[in-house]
Amino acid sequence: MKNKNYALHIFALGVLFIFGNTIISMPTNVFNVYFLGFMCLISYALILLARLMIYLSPKSKIIMYALNISVLLLSVWGAVTTFADFITFLKAEQLPQASVMLLSTVLIAVTLAFVYSSDLAVYKYGLLVALIAVVFVVICFAGGISVFNFSSVKSTLTAPQFSVMSFIKYFLPVAVLPFFINYGKTYAKSLRLGIAAGFTGLLLCVMQVALTFGDISRVAYPYLKAVGVLSSGSLFTRLDGFIYFVFFVTSLIKITICTKVARSYIIQIIFPRRKVGGD
């Protein structure tokens, strides 16, 4: 993949990964301008730390083994939490009559198909679905303007908050991105911009929830509920179908990246001389 320019692909993967399972069950009582901005900076720091560890690991066996185990645990954590959040959403909102076992089996099968496909295929798929997902998010936001209560915007500008659990669950796995993408100097800017765009998109979703409902911190799947009240003439009676697509592709990309990285590092732990990670 070094002979072609994949800057847009990496940008797209950054956006999708940040959305991940966060857009499904984001805690709107914690997510505001300050928290998301701080998480964006922390994500940058995690990326830099990951790159530093990749650089130092060939020089020290202790660092190499610590890095391998840490990345493996973190990637497994990201895949499992995203998988669980998406299956829980499907069971609660979209397919309540289906069995959890069936839903899990189907999602595992789809995930394995992506995991055993080439990284290039994931790059291309990510770029395509990122374009569609971003368009859907923008359409839903624009469609909701007519019902917005702009006096509620202050809820996104409340005092800074920090939730350790939200950070660990939603944003800590961002550290696995450099172990999947071709992260040389050429693509560093693309990844940073993708992460920033992802957090900007999350803020847009949080604002839509706040401007539609105000404080609904105890409502499950607040973004879905905010979009679910919208309609668009006779063509689309409800726009939440768009969001089902967004939830699926963002979760799938995050699960796929984390699982691919976990698979790589299982091999690395078994065969420590094999090189993995970004360039």
Residue pairs with C-beta under 8 A, 6 or more apart in sequence:
1 119
1 120
1 123
1 182
2 182
2 279
5 186
6 123
6 182
6 187
7 186
7 187
7 189
7 190
8 127
8 190
9 123
9 124
9 126
9 127
10 123
10 181
10 182
10 183
10 187
10 190
10 191
10 194
11 190
11 191
11 193
11 194
11 197
12 126
12 127
12 130
12 131
12 194
13 122
13 123
13 126
13 130
13 177
13 181
13 194
13 253
13 257
14 177
14 190
14 191
14 192
14 193
14 194
14 195
14 197
14 198
15 130
15 133
15 134
15 194
15 195
15 197
15 198
15 201
16 126
16 129
16 130
16 133
16 198
16 249
16 250
16 253
16 254
17 174
17 177
17 194
17 198
17 250
17 253
17 254
17 257
18 43
18 171
18 174
18 194
18 195
18 198
18 199
18 201
18 202
19 133
19 198
19 201
19 202
19 246
19 250
19 254
20 78
20 82
20 170
20 173
20 250
20 251
20 253
20 254
21 81
21 82
21 85
21 86
21 170
21 250
21 251
21 254
22 170
22 171
22 202
23 201
23 202
23 205
23 223
23 246
23 247
23 250
24 85
24 86
24 89
24 221
24 223
24 224
24 247
24 251
25 85
25 89
25 220
25 221
26 170
26 202
26 205
26 206
26 222
26 223
27 163
27 166
27 217
28 206
28 209
28 210
28 215
28 216
28 217
28 222
29 215
29 217
30 161
30 163
30 166
31 166
31 202
31 203
31 206
32 155
32 156
32 157
32 158
32 160
32 161
32 206
33 156
33 157
33 203
34 159
34 160
34 161
35 160
35 161
35 162
35 163
35 166
36 199
36 202
36 203
36 206
37 199
38 160
38 162
39 167
39 171
39 199
40 195
40 196
40 199
42 167
42 171
43 171
43 174
43 195
43 199
44 192
44 195
46 172
46 174
46 175
47 174
47 175
47 177
47 178
47 191
47 192
47 195
49 175
50 175
50 176
50 177
50 178
50 179
51 178
51 183
51 278
53 63
53 67
54 67
54 178
54 179
54 277
54 278
56 63
57 63
57 64
57 67
57 277
58 64
64 272
65 269
65 272
68 265
68 268
68 269
68 272
69 269
71 175
71 176
71 179
71 261
71 265
72 262
72 265
72 266
72 269
74 172
74 173
74 175
74 176
75 173
75 176
75 179
75 258
75 259
75 261
75 262
75 265
76 258
76 262
77 172
77 173
77 258
78 172
78 173
78 176
78 254
78 255
78 257
78 258
79 254
79 255
79 258
79 259
79 262
81 169
81 173
82 251
82 254
82 255
82 258
83 104
83 107
83 111
83 251
83 255
85 251
86 107
86 247
86 248
86 251
86 255
87 100
87 103
87 104
87 107
89 221
89 247
90 98
90 103
91 98
91 100
91 103
92 220
92 221
93 221
93 224
94 244
95 103
107 255
110 252
111 252
111 255
111 256
111 259
114 121
114 122
114 125
114 252
114 256
115 256
115 259
115 260
115 263
119 180
119 260
122 253
122 256
122 257
122 260
125 253
126 253
129 249
129 253
130 249
132 245
132 249
133 245
133 246
133 249
133 250
134 201
136 242
136 243
136 245
136 246
137 201
137 204
137 205
137 246
138 204
139 239
139 242
140 208
140 227
140 230
140 239
140 242
140 243
141 204
141 205
141 207
141 208
143 230
143 232
143 239
144 208
144 211
144 212
144 226
144 227
144 229
144 230
147 212
147 229
147 230
148 208
148 211
148 212
149 211
149 212
149 214
150 211
152 210
152 211
152 213
152 214
152 215
153 207
153 210
153 211
155 210
155 214
155 215
156 203
156 206
156 207
156 210
173 254
173 258
174 195
176 257
176 258
176 261
177 183
177 191
177 257
178 191
178 277
178 278
179 261
179 264
179 265
179 276
179 277
179 278
180 257
180 260
180 261
180 278
181 187
181 191
181 278
182 278
182 279
183 191
183 278
183 279
184 278
184 279
205 223
208 223
208 226
208 227
209 216
209 222
209 223
209 225
209 226
212 226
212 229
213 219
213 222
213 225
213 226
216 222
216 225
219 225
223 243
224 240
224 243
224 247
227 239
227 240
227 242
227 243
228 238
228 239
228 240
230 238
230 239
230 240
231 237
231 238
231 239
232 239
264 276
265 276
267 274
267 276
268 274
268 276
